[in-house]
């Protein structure tokens, strides 16, 4: 074998040559991918001179996978006049209120008038709870329209959604959220998604009412319920329960074990309220300061109706105006609404924890560690005997 062939074999088997070879292959792949991307762009190119600012912005948001509603709301937060006009279209007139029976319409209009008389022109309601308990259906019932898709085969709302309706200068915002349980545990990721959504669309605005939704026909309260309440409390603060309403769906049921309806409702609501107080760390002496009302809901199309064609509970009470009445009372109960600020969205700064105790720790360390050591050293020096040869 010639010397030149030997050198060629050694060079081709060397690590440096392999690195160069791999680099060359990688560069060829990158050039090929670049050509494919360029071809794709050329096939879908739209001249920017032909687009308005709003169209350019929407194309950018479409590439990021955001909907037109998210696009407009984001631009609205930036106070750009062109996008304020577009976002205003998302806050629709509450025309579906006319779908309610006349008696219900009259009650709802009176309740909205009560809020306006108290200078409340905007009401924001946050709906939270476990999955499959009827959060989206309750929202649809309040609005009087199927604004959120509900399926018997899909119990989870995939992402937070805000529905806004306006009537006579009053705006109602209701925020539907995904269930907080995932894989048998409270999902921190879902909570972060909800808070991120609030930060985008309600920054420096308020949450006026919290609807905590569960089912009346769920006979047991377990530790998971307490974890859900604790997660809400940790995320939004204990004070959010001053603005809380417990909503129990599937209210049209036949109680088990021969109990009458009122007795079953009382036991179920009291057990859930006890769970809420424990999860929210509300002490017994503070119970009077946290009066959390309970409202019953029946979203089924088979719900019984009265002579005025209103959907009623087994007690005969029209439940839609009763729920809105409860929401109105909580909104006007004198407690401060929850401000959606940067601190709520990002959570408390971990570096701030324990800062107040640093001076005390240093003082303790000086008095009970440093000073004793200094005294021991001095005493040891004083007791030290000099060698005999000095």
Secondary structure as the mmCIF struct_conf table of DSSP 4:
data_model
#
loop_
_struct_conf.conf_type_id
_struct_conf.id
_struct_conf.beg_label_comp_id
_struct_conf.beg_label_asym_id
_struct_conf.beg_label_seq_id
_struct_conf.end_label_comp_id
_struct_conf.end_label_asym_id
_struct_conf.end_label_seq_id
HELX_RH_AL_P HELX_RH_AL_P1 UNK A 3 UNK A 13
BEND BEND1 UNK A 14 UNK A 14
HELX_RH_AL_P HELX_RH_AL_P2 UNK A 15 UNK A 43
TURN_TY1_P TURN_TY1_P1 UNK A 44 UNK A 44
HELX_RH_3T_P HELX_RH_3T_P1 UNK A 48 UNK A 50
BEND BEND2 UNK A 51 UNK A 51
HELX_RH_AL_P HELX_RH_AL_P3 UNK A 53 UNK A 63
TURN_TY1_P TURN_TY1_P2 UNK A 64 UNK A 65
HELX_RH_AL_P HELX_RH_AL_P4 UNK A 68 UNK A 77
TURN_TY1_P TURN_TY1_P3 UNK A 78 UNK A 79
HELX_RH_AL_P HELX_RH_AL_P5 UNK A 81 UNK A 88
TURN_TY1_P TURN_TY1_P4 UNK A 89 UNK A 90
BEND BEND3 UNK A 91 UNK A 91
STRN STRN1 UNK A 92 UNK A 93
HELX_RH_3T_P HELX_RH_3T_P2 UNK A 95 UNK A 99
BEND BEND4 UNK A 100 UNK A 100
HELX_RH_AL_P HELX_RH_AL_P6 UNK A 102 UNK A 117
TURN_TY1_P TURN_TY1_P5 UNK A 118 UNK A 119
STRN STRN2 UNK A 122 UNK A 129
BEND BEND5 UNK A 130 UNK A 130
TURN_TY1_P TURN_TY1_P6 UNK A 131 UNK A 132
BEND BEND6 UNK A 133 UNK A 134
HELX_RH_AL_P HELX_RH_AL_P7 UNK A 135 UNK A 143
TURN_TY1_P TURN_TY1_P7 UNK A 144 UNK A 144
BEND BEND7 UNK A 145 UNK A 145
BEND BEND8 UNK A 148 UNK A 148
STRN STRN3 UNK A 151 UNK A 151
TURN_TY1_P TURN_TY1_P8 UNK A 152 UNK A 153
STRN STRN4 UNK A 154 UNK A 154
BEND BEND9 UNK A 156 UNK A 156
BEND BEND10 UNK A 158 UNK A 159
STRN STRN5 UNK A 161 UNK A 167
TURN_TY1_P TURN_TY1_P9 UNK A 168 UNK A 169
STRN STRN6 UNK A 170 UNK A 176
BEND BEND11 UNK A 180 UNK A 180
STRN STRN7 UNK A 181 UNK A 182
TURN_TY1_P TURN_TY1_P10 UNK A 183 UNK A 184
STRN STRN8 UNK A 185 UNK A 186
HELX_RH_AL_P HELX_RH_AL_P8 UNK A 188 UNK A 201
BEND BEND12 UNK A 202 UNK A 202
TURN_TY1_P TURN_TY1_P11 UNK A 203 UNK A 204
STRN STRN9 UNK A 206 UNK A 207
STRN STRN10 UNK A 209 UNK A 215
TURN_TY1_P TURN_TY1_P12 UNK A 216 UNK A 217
HELX_RH_AL_P HELX_RH_AL_P9 UNK A 223 UNK A 236
HELX_RH_3T_P HELX_RH_3T_P3 UNK A 238 UNK A 243
STRN STRN11 UNK A 244 UNK A 249
BEND BEND13 UNK A 256 UNK A 256
TURN_TY1_P TURN_TY1_P13 UNK A 257 UNK A 258
HELX_RH_AL_P HELX_RH_AL_P10 UNK A 261 UNK A 279
TURN_TY1_P TURN_TY1_P14 UNK A 280 UNK A 281
HELX_RH_3T_P HELX_RH_3T_P4 UNK A 284 UNK A 289
STRN STRN12 UNK A 293 UNK A 296
BEND BEND14 UNK A 300 UNK A 300
TURN_TY1_P TURN_TY1_P15 UNK A 301 UNK A 302
STRN STRN13 UNK A 305 UNK A 305
TURN_TY1_P TURN_TY1_P16 UNK A 307 UNK A 308
BEND BEND15 UNK A 309 UNK A 309
STRN STRN14 UNK A 311 UNK A 312
TURN_TY1_P TURN_TY1_P17 UNK A 314 UNK A 315
BEND BEND16 UNK A 316 UNK A 316
STRN STRN15 UNK A 318 UNK A 318
HELX_RH_AL_P HELX_RH_AL_P11 UNK A 319 UNK A 331
TURN_TY1_P TURN_TY1_P18 UNK A 332 UNK A 332
BEND BEND17 UNK A 333 UNK A 334
HELX_LH_PP_P HELX_LH_PP_P1 UNK A 335 UNK A 337
STRN STRN16 UNK A 338 UNK A 339
HELX_RH_AL_P HELX_RH_AL_P12 UNK A 342 UNK A 346
HELX_RH_3T_P HELX_RH_3T_P5 UNK A 350 UNK A 352
TURN_TY1_P TURN_TY1_P19 UNK A 353 UNK A 354
HELX_RH_3T_P HELX_RH_3T_P6 UNK A 355 UNK A 357
HELX_RH_AL_P HELX_RH_AL_P13 UNK A 358 UNK A 365
HELX_RH_PI_P HELX_RH_PI_P1 UNK A 366 UNK A 370
HELX_RH_AL_P HELX_RH_AL_P14 UNK A 371 UNK A 383
HELX_LH_PP_P HELX_LH_PP_P2 UNK A 384 UNK A 387
TURN_TY1_P TURN_TY1_P20 UNK A 388 UNK A 389
#
